[in-house]
Amino acid sequence: MNAPAAAPPSGAPLSATREATLLRLYYVAIFAALGVFVPFFPSWLEARGIRGWELGLVTGVIPLASFIGPLVFGYIADRYALRAAIIRVACAGAVLCIGALGALGGFGLPTGLVTVLVLIAAFAFFRSPLVMVADVSAMETPSNYGRLRLWGSLGFMIMALVAGQLLEVNSATGLPLFVGLSLFAALAIALFMPARAARPAGPVLEGVKELLGAQRFRLFLLVTFFWFASHSGYDLVIGRHLRDLGGSGSHVGIAWGIGVTAEIVLMAFSAPLFARYSSGALFSWALFGTVLRWLLLAATPSLPLALALQPLHAVSFGLTWLSALALIQEQAPPSARATAQGAFSTASALGASSGALLWGSLYEAQGGRVVFLVAAGIALLGALTTLRLVGLTRGTGSRADGSVGPMP
């Protein structure tokens, strides 16, 4: 069952409607930053002369720097029942880091590999709890999670399309400016969100021991590792792969827009799926769908066909994400849900970091088709592991109202 809506720092009650509105606006802002960063950061690095193994190193340090952050922030969130208080600190830190990167370029100062590595690692650390804590807060409201979270996908899509038209990756300041302004907007919105959860702090360590002692949760983290290792190949290579097929920067933005639109539609109408099928079954189907998507991308010979495959993003990311969070809510003790979310983020970061260290060099040597074939093989390992996970999670599912969470 969902916890009562949280109260604002002043102690005055915050209506469920206003809390949901603030979360929607926050999701738009934080994912708008990702809508610039994820599709265009690799190309921005290449324009700075960072290519091949150096590109893999920088993109790999992003999830690697996020490895510790989610666990630390998740434990603090559970131990002290903190929510937006964490978001405010993390947003401010992320803005300072990305702002420093842009300022160096704007003043014509050198931005070599080491400088970029340090600033991006710090940026990634502060960015790591920004979605995680918001997701935990969203789960604690009476609102349907999928319909709250789709606003983040909407922000991502709009910014990806805008950046595809306006962003010049050869500019040293363009990308940091787009990302920094979006994060600053998220910080401003977070000032009005509840600093703490309504529930009191709980015995976190006992909940964590219970969680990590469960085989199904360990399997879930293993699948998460494989999923993100494969998906990082898509995030890193899809823009350049589309250009290899004859596309332009606008086509990259359009491709992300198509994929995220499909994701939004799925999130908006996901309630019947979660009412009818178990979260474990949906998680398994989503992983096998991810395998299919990478195989089709590897086989696609033309740009129009590659764009036509983009709606499968609704499965490889949207459905996988929703079902993963549903499984977390079903398995995690109430006293350790933020920590469980942190463990999920850490497994994601480890998988993405491991993949990113491979994809840059593999793309340079073999091209996008081989990247997607290897990504399909990694996703298949995760998909096969879900078969065991489904067996262990039988008897659990989503609430009858279709919102993500534990069965009553």
Secondary structure as the mmCIF struct_conf table of DSSP 4:
data_model
#
loop_
_struct_conf.conf_type_id
_struct_conf.id
_struct_conf.beg_label_comp_id
_struct_conf.beg_label_asym_id
_struct_conf.beg_label_seq_id
_struct_conf.end_label_comp_id
_struct_conf.end_label_asym_id
_struct_conf.end_label_seq_id
HELX_LH_PP_P HELX_LH_PP_P1 ASN A 2 PRO A 8
TURN_TY1_P TURN_TY1_P1 PRO A 9 SER A 10
BEND BEND1 GLY A 11 ALA A 12
HELX_RH_AL_P HELX_RH_AL_P1 ALA A 16 ALA A 47
TURN_TY1_P TURN_TY1_P2 ARG A 48 GLY A 49
HELX_RH_AL_P HELX_RH_AL_P2 GLY A 52 ALA A 65
TURN_TY1_P TURN_TY1_P3 SER A 66 ILE A 68
HELX_RH_AL_P HELX_RH_AL_P3 GLY A 69 TYR A 80
TURN_TY1_P TURN_TY1_P4 ALA A 81 ALA A 81
STRN STRN1 LEU A 82 LEU A 82
BEND BEND2 ARG A 83 ARG A 83
HELX_RH_AL_P HELX_RH_AL_P4 ALA A 84 GLY A 106
TURN_TY1_P TURN_TY1_P5 PHE A 107 GLY A 108
HELX_RH_AL_P HELX_RH_AL_P5 LEU A 113 ARG A 127
TURN_TY1_P TURN_TY1_P6 SER A 128 SER A 128
HELX_RH_AL_P HELX_RH_AL_P6 PRO A 129 MET A 139
TURN_TY1_P TURN_TY1_P7 GLU A 140 GLU A 140
BEND BEND3 THR A 141 SER A 143
HELX_RH_AL_P HELX_RH_AL_P7 TYR A 145 LEU A 166
TURN_TY1_P TURN_TY1_P8 VAL A 169 ASN A 170
TURN_TY1_P TURN_TY1_P9 ALA A 172 THR A 173
HELX_RH_AL_P HELX_RH_AL_P8 GLY A 174 ALA A 190
TURN_TY1_P TURN_TY1_P10 LEU A 191 PHE A 192
BEND BEND4 MET A 193 MET A 193
BEND BEND5 ALA A 195 ALA A 195
STRN STRN2 ARG A 196 ARG A 196
BEND BEND6 ALA A 198 ARG A 199
HELX_LH_PP_P HELX_LH_PP_P2 PRO A 200 ALA A 201
HELX_RH_AL_P HELX_RH_AL_P9 VAL A 204 LEU A 212
TURN_TY1_P TURN_TY1_P11 GLY A 213 GLY A 213
HELX_RH_AL_P HELX_RH_AL_P10 GLN A 215 ASP A 244
TURN_TY1_P TURN_TY1_P12 LEU A 245 GLY A 246
HELX_RH_AL_P HELX_RH_AL_P11 GLY A 249 ALA A 268
TURN_TY1_P TURN_TY1_P13 PHE A 269 PHE A 269
HELX_RH_AL_P HELX_RH_AL_P12 ALA A 271 ARG A 276
BEND BEND7 TYR A 277 TYR A 277
HELX_RH_AL_P HELX_RH_AL_P13 SER A 279 ALA A 299
BEND BEND8 SER A 302 SER A 302
HELX_RH_AL_P HELX_RH_AL_P14 LEU A 303 ALA A 308
TURN_TY1_P TURN_TY1_P14 LEU A 309 LEU A 309
HELX_RH_3T_P HELX_RH_3T_P1 GLN A 310 LEU A 312
HELX_RH_AL_P HELX_RH_AL_P15 HIS A 313 HIS A 313
HELX_RH_PI_P HELX_RH_PI_P1 ALA A 314 LEU A 319
HELX_RH_AL_P HELX_RH_AL_P16 THR A 320 GLN A 331
BEND BEND9 ALA A 332 ALA A 332
HELX_RH_3T_P HELX_RH_3T_P2 PRO A 334 ALA A 336
HELX_RH_AL_P HELX_RH_AL_P17 ARG A 337 GLN A 366
HELX_RH_AL_P HELX_RH_AL_P18 GLY A 368 LEU A 392
TURN_TY1_P TURN_TY1_P15 THR A 393 GLY A 395
TURN_TY1_P TURN_TY1_P16 ALA A 400 ASP A 401
BEND BEND10 GLY A 402 GLY A 402
BEND BEND11 VAL A 404 GLY A 405
#
